[in-house]
Amino acid sequence: MYSPLRDITANFPPTIAVHGDADTIVPISGSIALLDILKKVGVETELVAVPGSEHGLNPAEETKVYVQKGLEFLEKYV
């Protein structure tokens, strides 16, 4: 079975994950595992855990906060 996790190298781009810590569809442990692998090969990463959020972000006011965090991350590396 193919897994994209096997193709991660130090050439992978900086990666940010915004993930609800109450997500029952895609558990936050998946993002944590991915970022751990990226860190091990030297890729810059950041996890933004959204307290109490399930799958998706809401309300809109909170979403703006996480979009801003993503933009700040991009500004560091682009």
C-alpha positions in Angstrom: 0.0 0.0 0.0 1.3 3.5 -0.9 1.8 6.0 1.8 2.9 9.6 1.1 4.7 9.6 4.5 7.4 7.4 2.9 8.2 10.1 0.4 9.0 12.8 3.0 12.6 14.2 2.6 14.4 17.3 3.8 13.3 19.0 0.5 9.6 19.0 1.7 8.3 22.5 2.0 7.7 24.1 5.4 4.3 22.8 6.7 1.7 24.2 9.0 -1.2 22.1 10.3 -4.4 23.7 11.7 -6.3 21.0 13.4 -9.2 20.8 15.9 -8.2 19.0 19.0 -11.7 17.5 19.2 -11.8 16.2 15.6 -13.4 12.7 15.5 -13.2 12.4 11.7 -9.5 13.0 11.4 -7.9 12.8 14.8 -5.3 15.4 15.6 -2.8 12.5 16.2 -2.5 12.2 12.5 -1.3 15.8 12.1 1.1 15.3 15.1 2.5 12.2 13.5 3.0 13.9 10.2 4.7 16.9 11.7 7.0 14.6 13.8 8.2 12.9 10.6 8.8 16.2 9.0 10.7 17.6 11.9 12.9 14.5 12.0 14.2 15.2 8.5 14.6 18.9 9.3 11.5 20.5 7.8 10.1 23.6 9.6 6.7 22.8 11.0 4.0 24.3 13.2 0.9 22.8 14.7 -2.0 25.1 15.5 -4.3 23.1 17.7 -7.8 24.6 17.8 -9.2 24.0 21.3 -12.6 22.2 21.3 -12.9 22.3 17.5 -14.2 19.3 15.6 -13.7 18.8 11.8 -13.7 22.3 10.3 -13.4 25.7 11.8 -16.2 28.0 13.0 -17.4 30.5 13.9 -16.1 32.9 11.3 -14.4 35.1 13.9 -12.3 32.2 15.1 -11.5 31.2 11.6 -9.9 34.6 10.9 -7.4 34.0 13.8 -6.2 30.7 12.3 -6.1 32.1 8.7 -3.8 34.9 10.2 -1.6 32.3 11.8 -1.3 30.5 8.5 -0.4 33.8 6.7 2.3 34.6 9.3 3.8 31.1 8.8 3.9 31.6 5.0 5.5 35.0 5.4 8.4 33.4 7.2 9.1 31.0 4.4 7.9 32.5 1.1 
